[in-house]
Amino acid sequence: MKKILVLLVTLVLLTGCVAIQDASIDTIIDETMSTKYNDLYNHVGKGYKYYLPKTLISKVTDNNNEIIKSKKCDYYLYVDLISYHNKVDFNYREQTDIYFSKLIEKNGRKGIINIYENADDKFLLKIEYNYAYIEVITDKDNLNKTLANAIIIVTSMNYNDDIIEKLLDEGMLSSIEETVDIFDSKDKQNVLEVDDTYIEEDETTKYDNSWIK
């Protein structure tokens, strides 16, 4: 009961009149990382599970990779189960020569958010957090919503040690160095075949993050 009351109070305090597209990147990061989604999941992979926002749909490609589709862009997710199993301690560093760079940490989990601005007014978003990696290209108008979706996915990531141990014993996992780099390919559409279905997102629908009104 106490936990429920605390959650309700938090939602009231975080709910405001700022639209997601008008919020700063720092606000998007801070508020999204403190929402209820960190402790929820509705999508289960082999050895991991996470919360997938309602307007997205996942296309699983193998044990480590997923392509997550929205109406406007595709998110490329890689889950580094080997590094998680070995408890590798990555040394993340902020970059000073790109559009945005920020270290993130919560409950002992750490990572980094890097955003690169391309010449065609597109933005490349890269997030590394808790052994999960997401990259997505989006436009300026959709940047904040894309960022919030990506943060929800990586911050809600949880692992199943028993399944990971079994996958390792069966030799079904590859290290990140052996995984095809789908993000740096010049022709991303030909790297992996993707299902063309996705959940339609009404532009008038409120984003499903609890702090946005």
ChimeraX attribute file (.defattr): number of C-alpha atoms within 10 A of each C-alpha:
attribute: neighborCount
match mode: 1-to-1
recipient: residues
	/A:1	6
	/A:2	7
	/A:3	7
	/A:4	9
	/A:5	10
	/A:6	11
	/A:7	14
	/A:8	12
	/A:9	10
	/A:10	16
	/A:11	16
	/A:12	12
	/A:13	10
	/A:14	16
	/A:15	14
	/A:16	12
	/A:17	9
	/A:18	12
	/A:19	12
	/A:20	21
	/A:21	14
	/A:22	10
	/A:23	12
	/A:24	11
	/A:25	15
	/A:26	11
	/A:27	12
	/A:28	20
	/A:29	18
	/A:30	13
	/A:31	16
	/A:32	23
	/A:33	20
	/A:34	15
	/A:35	18
	/A:36	16
	/A:37	21
	/A:38	19
	/A:39	12
	/A:40	16
	/A:41	16
	/A:42	10
	/A:43	15
	/A:44	14
	/A:45	16
	/A:46	14
	/A:47	19
	/A:48	18
	/A:49	19
	/A:50	22
	/A:51	21
	/A:52	23
	/A:53	20
	/A:54	14
	/A:55	16
	/A:56	18
	/A:57	21
	/A:58	20
	/A:59	17
	/A:60	15
	/A:61	12
	/A:62	12
	/A:63	18
	/A:64	23
	/A:65	21
	/A:66	20
	/A:67	22
	/A:68	22
	/A:69	21
	/A:70	21
	/A:71	14
	/A:72	12
	/A:73	15
	/A:74	19
	/A:75	25
	/A:76	21
	/A:77	25
	/A:78	22
	/A:79	25
	/A:80	20
	/A:81	27
	/A:82	19
	/A:83	16
	/A:84	16
	/A:85	15
	/A:86	8
	/A:87	10
	/A:88	10
	/A:89	11
	/A:90	13
	/A:91	8
	/A:92	15
	/A:93	12
	/A:94	13
	/A:95	15
	/A:96	9
	/A:97	8
	/A:98	11
	/A:99	14
	/A:100	16
	/A:101	19
	/A:102	17
	/A:103	16
	/A:104	17
	/A:105	13
	/A:106	12
	/A:107	5
	/A:108	6
	/A:109	11
	/A:110	18
	/A:111	22
	/A:112	20
	/A:113	22
	/A:114	18
	/A:115	21
	/A:116	16
	/A:117	17
	/A:118	12
	/A:119	7
	/A:120	7
	/A:121	10
	/A:122	16
	/A:123	19
	/A:124	18
	/A:125	23
	/A:126	21
	/A:127	24
	/A:128	23
	/A:129	24
	/A:130	25
	/A:131	24
	/A:132	22
	/A:133	21
	/A:134	24
	/A:135	21
	/A:136	22
	/A:137	22
	/A:138	22
	/A:139	17
	/A:140	12
	/A:141	11
	/A:142	16
	/A:143	21
	/A:144	21
	/A:145	16
	/A:146	21
	/A:147	21
	/A:148	21
	/A:149	23
	/A:150	25
	/A:151	24
	/A:152	24
	/A:153	23
	/A:154	26
	/A:155	26
	/A:156	19
	/A:157	25
	/A:158	20
	/A:159	20
	/A:160	14
	/A:161	14
	/A:162	9
	/A:163	13
	/A:164	20
	/A:165	16
	/A:166	13
	/A:167	17
	/A:168	14
	/A:169	10
	/A:170	9
	/A:171	9
	/A:172	12
	/A:173	20
	/A:174	14
	/A:175	11
	/A:176	15
	/A:177	7
	/A:178	8
	/A:179	13
	/A:180	11
	/A:181	12
	/A:182	18
	/A:183	18
	/A:184	8
	/A:185	11
	/A:186	9
	/A:187	9
	/A:188	12
	/A:189	10
	/A:190	10
	/A:191	13
	/A:192	11
	/A:193	11
	/A:194	17
	/A:195	13
	/A:196	7
	/A:197	12
	/A:198	15
	/A:199	12
	/A:200	13
	/A:201	15
	/A:202	10
	/A:203	7
	/A:204	6
	/A:205	7
	/A:206	13
	/A:207	20
	/A:208	12
	/A:209	19
	/A:210	18
	/A:211	23
	/A:212	19
	/A:213	14
